[in-house]
Amino acid sequence: MKENEDTKVKTIIETDDCFAYTAEEPDGEITYHLQINNVTLHFFNEEWQIALKFLKEVVKEFPDSN
């Protein structure tokens, strides 16, 4: 996918199958993206905060998975 030249992409973490990054759009808005295998989720800031809170609760349910 070709990004707008003015969009600043910052990698949060990258593995063989997963990629998390932020994109600062030309208007200054930051979007958050999770790519897991062939699924990509895109979030605006408010949605990202909700997703993080949810995922933290999910992780608590699997304490031995670290």
KENUDO-137588 format. One line per 3 residues: their letters; for each residue x, y, z of N, C-alpha, C. Coordinates in nm, 3 decimals. Layout:
A) X,Y,Z,X,Y,Z,X,Y,Z  ...;
***
This chain:
MKE) 0.084,-0.117,0.000,0.000,0.000,0.000,0.089,0.124,0.000  0.061,0.217,-0.090,0.139,0.340,-0.098,0.079,0.444,-0.005  0.160,0.490,0.088,0.116,0.592,0.183,0.140,0.730,0.123;
NED) 0.058,0.826,0.165,0.079,0.963,0.128,0.219,1.003,0.174  0.292,1.077,0.092,0.429,1.115,0.126,0.436,1.198,0.254  0.326,1.265,0.290,0.324,1.348,0.410,0.289,1.267,0.535;
TKV) 0.250,1.142,0.520,0.215,1.058,0.634,0.343,1.003,0.696  0.358,1.024,0.827,0.477,0.976,0.898,0.441,0.847,0.970  0.501,0.738,0.927,0.474,0.607,0.986,0.585,0.574,1.086;
KTI) 0.543,0.528,1.205,0.639,0.490,1.309,0.608,0.348,1.354  0.705,0.259,1.344,0.689,0.121,1.387,0.690,0.114,1.539  0.590,0.045,1.596,0.587,0.019,1.739,0.660,-0.110,1.767;
IET) 0.621,-0.216,1.694,0.687,-0.346,1.706,0.659,-0.425,1.578  0.756,-0.507,1.540,0.741,-0.588,1.419,0.802,-0.726,1.445  0.725,-0.829,1.410,0.774,-0.967,1.414,0.753,-1.026,1.276;
DDC) 0.781,-1.155,1.261,0.762,-1.219,1.131,0.618,-1.212,1.082  0.522,-1.224,1.174,0.381,-1.231,1.134,0.296,-1.114,1.181  0.352,-1.025,1.262,0.272,-0.917,1.320,0.346,-0.784,1.307;
FAY) 0.266,-0.678,1.297,0.322,-0.545,1.279,0.229,-0.445,1.346  0.280,-0.362,1.432,0.203,-0.255,1.495,0.273,-0.123,1.463  0.195,-0.025,1.420,0.256,0.102,1.385,0.156,0.217,1.402;
TAE) 0.210,0.337,1.409,0.127,0.457,1.410,0.151,0.532,1.280  0.053,0.610,1.243,0.067,0.694,1.124,0.019,0.834,1.160  0.106,0.932,1.145,0.066,1.070,1.166,0.024,1.126,1.030;
EPD) -0.104,1.154,1.020,-0.160,1.201,0.895,-0.122,1.347,0.870  -0.133,1.394,0.746,-0.096,1.533,0.714,-0.171,1.637,0.799  -0.292,1.603,0.844,-0.369,1.697,0.927,-0.330,1.690,1.074;
GEI) -0.230,1.606,1.109,-0.181,1.595,1.245,-0.246,1.485,1.326  -0.352,1.424,1.273,-0.418,1.315,1.346,-0.331,1.190,1.342  -0.322,1.122,1.457,-0.246,0.998,1.465,-0.343,0.881,1.465;
TYH) -0.316,0.784,1.377,-0.395,0.662,1.372,-0.306,0.546,1.413  -0.369,0.440,1.461,-0.298,0.323,1.513,-0.339,0.202,1.432  -0.242,0.114,1.405,-0.267,0.001,1.315,-0.202,-0.126,1.371;
LQI) -0.279,-0.233,1.367,-0.229,-0.365,1.405,-0.248,-0.457,1.285  -0.140,-0.515,1.241,-0.146,-0.613,1.132,-0.102,-0.747,1.188  -0.196,-0.842,1.189,-0.168,-0.975,1.242,-0.199,-1.074,1.130;
NNV) -0.092,-1.134,1.078,-0.103,-1.219,0.959,-0.174,-1.141,0.850  -0.289,-1.187,0.801,-0.355,-1.118,0.690,-0.470,-1.027,0.736  -0.475,-0.995,0.865,-0.580,-0.907,0.919,-0.515,-0.777,0.965;
TLH) -0.572,-0.665,0.922,-0.524,-0.535,0.967,-0.638,-0.459,1.031  -0.612,-0.407,1.151,-0.710,-0.327,1.223,-0.659,-0.184,1.229  -0.748,-0.089,1.201,-0.713,0.053,1.201,-0.795,0.122,1.309;
FFN) -0.731,0.209,1.387,-0.797,0.277,1.498,-0.768,0.426,1.498  -0.871,0.504,1.528,-0.849,0.643,1.564,-0.815,0.643,1.713  -0.770,0.756,1.767,-0.720,0.761,1.904,-0.820,0.707,2.006;
EEW) -0.945,0.752,2.001,-1.043,0.707,2.100,-1.065,0.555,2.090  -1.073,0.504,1.970,-1.090,0.360,1.949,-0.968,0.283,2.000  -0.850,0.339,1.979,-0.725,0.276,2.024,-0.722,0.264,2.175;
QIA) -0.764,0.368,2.245,-0.767,0.365,2.391,-0.863,0.257,2.441  -0.976,0.243,2.377,-1.072,0.138,2.413,-1.012,0.000,2.386  -0.947,-0.017,2.271,-0.887,-0.145,2.235,-0.776,-0.182,2.334;
LKF) -0.693,-0.086,2.373,-0.585,-0.113,2.469,-0.641,-0.158,2.603  -0.742,-0.088,2.650,-0.805,-0.125,2.777,-0.860,-0.267,2.769  -0.927,-0.298,2.660,-0.983,-0.431,2.639,-0.872,-0.537,2.636;
LKE) -0.767,-0.512,2.559,-0.660,-0.610,2.546,-0.585,-0.632,2.677  -0.572,-0.528,2.758,-0.510,-0.546,2.890,-0.592,-0.641,2.975  -0.724,-0.631,2.966,-0.812,-0.722,3.041,-0.801,-0.864,2.987;
VVK) -0.789,-0.879,2.857,-0.773,-1.012,2.797,-0.643,-1.075,2.846  -0.534,-1.001,2.846,-0.405,-1.053,2.890,-0.410,-1.099,3.035  -0.484,-1.027,3.119,-0.496,-1.066,3.260,-0.558,-1.205,3.275;
EFP) -0.639,-1.246,3.180,-0.705,-1.377,3.185,-0.613,-1.490,3.146  -0.494,-1.459,3.095,-0.397,-1.560,3.052,-0.262,-1.532,3.118  -0.254,-1.542,3.250,-0.130,-1.504,3.319,-0.009,-1.591,3.285;
DSN) -0.031,-1.713,3.240,0.081,-1.802,3.211,0.131,-1.790,3.067  0.075,-1.700,2.990,0.112,-1.690,2.849,0.233,-1.600,2.824  0.287,-1.536,2.927,0.403,-1.447,2.909,0.527,-1.523,2.889;
***
